[in-house]
């Protein structure tokens, strides 16, 4: 699957946070998040392993008991079932990979 950049297809997942799955395969999924300053991702956990990369902006990311400000060019890894949360300190764009595939993030389109 090859993804061509488009402004269409973003889903509002929380106030101030939109996501769009870019590509996915049998075992992993790549998603872009656009997050507005002041929005928050509340504490949560899921069975998916998650890695991310901040393209732009500034976020405070908490994974378990570890909390850090993340700047553009920095990345993170969240083990499966680990509680994590984020506070969006500036308008931000992040890319994240989930494994296994998050069924709830699959787009309504054919491969």
C-alpha positions in Angstrom: 0.0 0.0 0.0 1.3 3.4 -0.9 -0.3 6.5 0.8 -0.5 9.8 -1.1 -0.7 12.9 1.1 -4.3 14.2 1.4 -6.1 16.7 3.8 -9.1 14.4 3.8 -9.9 11.5 6.1 -9.0 12.8 9.6 -11.2 11.7 12.4 -11.8 13.8 15.6 -10.9 11.4 18.4 -10.9 13.8 21.3 -11.4 17.6 21.6 -8.5 19.2 19.8 -7.0 15.8 18.6 -7.5 14.4 15.1 -6.0 11.2 13.7 -5.7 9.6 10.3 -4.4 6.1 9.6 -1.9 6.5 6.7 -1.0 2.9 5.9 -1.4 -0.5 7.6 -0.5 -4.1 7.0 -1.1 -7.4 8.7 0.8 -6.7 11.9 1.2 -2.9 12.2 -0.5 0.4 11.5 0.9 4.0 10.9 -1.2 6.9 12.1 -0.8 10.7 12.0 -2.1 12.8 14.8 -2.8 16.6 14.6 -3.2 18.0 18.1 -4.2 21.5 19.2 -2.4 23.4 22.0 -4.2 22.9 25.3 -5.8 19.5 24.3 -5.1 16.4 26.4 -4.9 12.7 25.9 -6.2 11.3 29.2 -4.5 8.4 30.9 -5.2 5.1 29.1 -3.7 1.8 28.2 -4.3 -0.7 25.4 -2.8 -4.1 24.3 -1.0 -2.5 21.3 2.7 -1.7 21.4 3.1 2.0 20.3 6.1 4.0 19.0 6.0 7.6 18.0 7.9 10.5 16.5 7.1 14.2 17.0 7.2 16.1 13.7 6.3 19.5 15.1 5.1 21.2 18.3 5.7 20.4 21.9 4.0 17.8 24.2 4.4 16.6 27.7 4.2 12.8 27.5 3.8 10.5 30.5 4.5 6.8 30.1 4.0 5.0 33.4 5.7 7.1 36.0 8.1 8.8 33.5 7.0 12.3 32.3 9.0 14.4 29.8 8.6 17.3 27.4 9.0 16.0 23.9 10.3 18.3 21.1 10.3 17.9 17.3 12.7 15.1 16.2 12.3 13.1 19.5 10.6 9.7 19.7 9.0 7.4 22.3 8.0 3.8 22.9 5.0 2.7 24.9 4.9 -1.0 25.9 1.6 -2.8 25.6 -0.8 -2.3 28.5 1.3 0.6 29.9 -0.7 3.6 31.1 0.2 6.7 29.2 -1.1 10.3 28.6 -0.2 13.5 26.9 -0.6 17.2 27.4 -0.3 19.2 24.2 1.8 22.3 25.0 1.9 23.7 21.4 0.1 22.8 18.2 1.7 19.5 17.3 1.9 16.8 14.7 3.0 13.3 15.6 3.4 10.0 13.7 2.7 6.7 15.6 3.0 3.0 14.8 0.8 0.5 16.6 1.3 -3.3 16.7 -0.7 -5.3 16.4 -3.1 -3.4 14.1 -5.6 -1.3 16.0 -8.9 -2.3 14.5 -10.5 0.9 15.7 -8.1 2.9 13.6 -8.7 1.1 10.3 -10.0 3.6 7.7 -13.2 3.1 5.8 -11.4 2.5 2.5 -10.1 -0.4 0.5 -6.4 -1.3 0.4 
